[in-house]
Amino acid sequence: MELAKITSKGQITIPIQIRKRLNLKEGDKVVFMTEGDNVIIENSTRVAIKEAQKAFEGLAEELGLETEDDVVNLVKEVRKEIWEKKHANND
């Protein structure tokens, strides 16, 4: 357990062990959430990734992507299409 003091401006210093565990660097943003009487602090980047994962949940199945190889192949196809369109316009 770590202890922090609140300043007159409502600021706290996040202890180094917690900053390391959350991979927080100077200038990073954090998200504060409450769960009952507890406060949860998370790296905002991780929260954004979790929300994106939720938004795309089930989409792979809908597209018929069953394995990681299926996803890799789709990415390759899309990259190829983008490359071909880009270079077709340069002729």
C-alpha positions in Angstrom: 0.0 0.0 0.0 1.3 3.5 -0.9 0.4 6.8 0.7 0.0 10.1 -1.0 -0.9 13.6 0.4 -3.4 15.9 -1.3 -2.2 19.5 -1.8 -4.3 22.6 -1.4 -5.0 22.4 -5.1 -6.3 18.8 -4.9 -3.2 17.4 -6.5 -1.4 14.2 -5.5 1.9 12.6 -6.5 1.5 9.1 -7.7 4.1 6.9 -6.0 6.9 5.7 -8.3 6.0 2.0 -7.8 2.5 2.7 -9.1 3.7 4.9 -12.0 6.0 2.0 -13.0 3.3 -0.6 -12.8 0.9 1.5 -14.9 3.8 2.5 -17.2 3.0 6.2 -16.6 5.4 8.9 -17.8 5.5 12.6 -17.4 2.6 14.2 -19.4 0.6 11.0 -19.6 -3.1 11.1 -18.7 -4.9 8.9 -16.2 -8.5 8.0 -15.8 -10.1 8.0 -12.4 -13.1 5.7 -11.8 -15.0 4.9 -8.7 -16.2 1.4 -7.7 -18.2 1.7 -4.5 -15.9 3.5 -2.0 -12.8 2.7 -4.0 -11.0 4.8 -6.6 -9.4 3.1 -9.6 -6.6 4.9 -11.5 -5.8 3.6 -15.0 -3.5 4.7 -17.8 -5.8 6.5 -20.3 -4.2 4.7 -23.2 -5.1 1.3 -21.7 -8.7 2.5 -21.2 -8.9 3.6 -24.8 -7.6 0.3 -26.0 -10.1 -1.6 -23.9 -12.9 0.5 -25.3 -11.8 -0.1 -28.8 -11.6 -3.9 -28.1 -15.2 -3.8 -26.8 -16.4 -1.9 -29.9 -14.9 -4.5 -32.2 -15.9 -7.5 -30.1 -17.6 -10.0 -32.3 -16.7 -8.2 -35.6 -14.0 -10.8 -36.4 -16.5 -13.6 -36.2 -19.0 -11.7 -38.4 -16.3 -11.2 -41.0 -15.4 -14.9 -40.9 -12.0 -14.3 -39.2 -11.5 -17.4 -37.1 -7.7 -17.4 -36.5 -4.8 -15.0 -36.2 -3.7 -16.0 -39.7 -7.1 -15.0 -41.1 -6.6 -11.5 -39.5 -3.0 -11.2 -40.8 -4.1 -12.2 -44.3 -6.9 -9.7 -44.3 -4.5 -6.9 -43.2 -2.1 -7.9 -46.1 -5.0 -7.8 -48.6 -6.1 -4.4 -47.4 -2.5 -3.0 -47.5 -2.1 -4.4 -51.0 -5.3 -2.7 -52.1 -4.2 0.6 -50.6 -0.8 0.4 -52.2 -2.3 -0.4 -55.6 -4.7 2.5 -55.4 -2.0 4.9 -54.3 0.4 3.9 -57.1 -2.3 3.7 -59.7 -3.0 7.4 -59.1 0.7 8.2 -59.6 0.9 6.9 -63.2 
